[in-house]
C-alpha cells in the first residue's frame, strides 16, 4: 500500500520550510552557508543512492562532482556557453563518465569496490592537477551563475541563490523519491538485501547496479555544477578522495537508505563542524567522539534512529500509520 | 642515468625499504580483515602513535633501541584498550558502522597527538651503528635503509614460521578459511582474533618507530600511509601472508619507480596498478578465501 505522507516526506517538508524561513532571516554568511549545505545535501543524496539503496560503498564519488564542476567551468569560461545548456551538458557528461567507469567497477564488492572507486577518482584528480589547460593545481576561476531574472531571482543575492539551490534540491528529492518508490528502486533494495536471490529471480543485477551508478553520477554532476556556480571557482581539490570520504561519513552519520537521512547527515555534520571549529581548535576531537557516539547510541544513524523511534511511537501509529 | 644499473639497484633498494614498511603495516590489517571482517581505518593512527611513542621513549632514554623495543608495546596496549572498549562491540556490526567508528578514532587520534606533542614535524634520531652509509657498486647508500629491509625480511620469516609451522598458526589459517567450522571444533576463534589484532597493532607501532627515523613525524602522517596500506591489502587479497608480501612489494616498488621514472604520473602509478589488478582479479592476487 502506497502512502503519500511517509515520515521521510514529512521531515523533508519540514526541512525545506525551515531553510526557506532561515534564508530570509539570517545574515549574508548564513545565506552562503545554506546554499553550501543545500548543494552538499544534493551530493549526499546522490551518494546514498549507491551506499544506502544499492549497497555500493563508493569512496570516489567526488570525481563525478568534480566532472560536473569542471564541465561547467570549461564550457562557460573557455567556450562562452550559456549556463542553462551547460548545466544539462555537465550532468550528461558526469553520467557518461560514470557509465564508462561503472561498466568496469560494478561487479566488484565490499572493500574492493571502495578501493577501485578511490583509485578512479584519484586518477581524475591527478589528470586535472597536471592539465595546465584547465588551470592545473590553481584551478579555474571566473565561473558565472545561472541567470534567473525570468523567475524574479537575482542570483548574485546570496538569499536568492540559496533559494535557487533549495528549489533544485527539492526537485532532485522528488525525482529520486519517486524513482526509489518505483519498481526500479525496489529491485535495487532487493539486490542490496540479497543479491543471490534477486539473481536467481532473473534480475539482471549488474545492469541495475550500472543504472544506479550512472544516475548517482549525474546527480553528483548536478551538485558539482551548482558548487562551481556558488563558489565561482573549481579546482582539483573538489575531487580529492577526502571530499568523497567526508560525504560518505555524512551519509552514514545521517542514516543510510533514506534520502532524508543523507540530507540530515550533511546538515548536521556540516553545521556541527562549523560550530565546534568556531569554539575550539580541537574540533576534530569532538567530531571524532560524535561519530563514535552515533555508532554506539544511534546505530542506524541520526535520522535512521529518529525514524525508528517515531514509527514505534503512539502518535505516529494513532495518525493512521502502520509501524513500518 | 636511467639505464645505469647502479641507479636501478639504488632505486630498487629504496622501493624495498618502502615495501617493508608497508608490509609491517598491512599484514596485521589484512589478517584482521580476513579473519573477522573488521574494517579498521584507524590502523594508520596506530602507526602515527608508534612514531610519537618512539620519540617519547627516545627523549627519556636517549636510546633508539629502547624506543624500538618499548614503543610498539605501548601501541599494542593502546590497541588492546580500544579493542576492549569499542571494537569488541562492533565485531558483528555492519561494515559502515565500523567505518564511521574507526574514522572517528582517526579524528580523535589526530587531535590527541596535536595536543600532546604539537603540530611541528620532528623525527627519531637513527641508531649509532646505522647512522653511517655503505658503498653499493660505488654509490653511497644509508645503512639505516638496509636495516629496515633486513627487519622487514626478519618479520616476514617469523610470521611465516608462526603461521605455517605452529598450532596457533594453523588455527588462524583455518579461522580465516571457515570461522564457524573452527569454532564448532571447540576452538576459541575470538581469542585467536584478539591475538592477531594485538600483533597487527604491535607491527603498526614497530613500523611507526622505524619510519620515524626516515620520514617526518607529524600529525597527518597516518593518513598518508593509510591509503597505501589499504591498497596493499586489496591488491594482495584479504587474509593471507603471501598476499601482504606480494602486495607490499608491488606497491612499494611501483611507487618508488613511478616517482623516479615517470614523475609526471607518479601520483597515479599505484592507483592504475591497483585498478588493473582488481579488474583482472576482483578478490586481489592471493586471497586466503576464494571469492564467491
Interface residues (C-beta under 8 A of the other chain):
Chain A: X51 X57 X104 X107 X108 X109 X110 X111 X112 X115 X116 X118 X119 X120 X122 X123 X125 X126 X129 X130 X241 X245 X248 X249 X252 X253 X256 X282 X284 X285 X287 X288 X289 X290 X291 X292 X294 X295 X296 X299
Chain B: X33 X39 X86 X89 X90 X93 X95 X96 X97 X99 X100 X101 X103 X104 X105 X106 X107 X108 X109 X110 X111 X112 X114 X115 X227 X230 X231 X233 X234 X238 X264 X265 X267 X268 X271 X272 X274 X275 X278 X279 X282 X283 X284
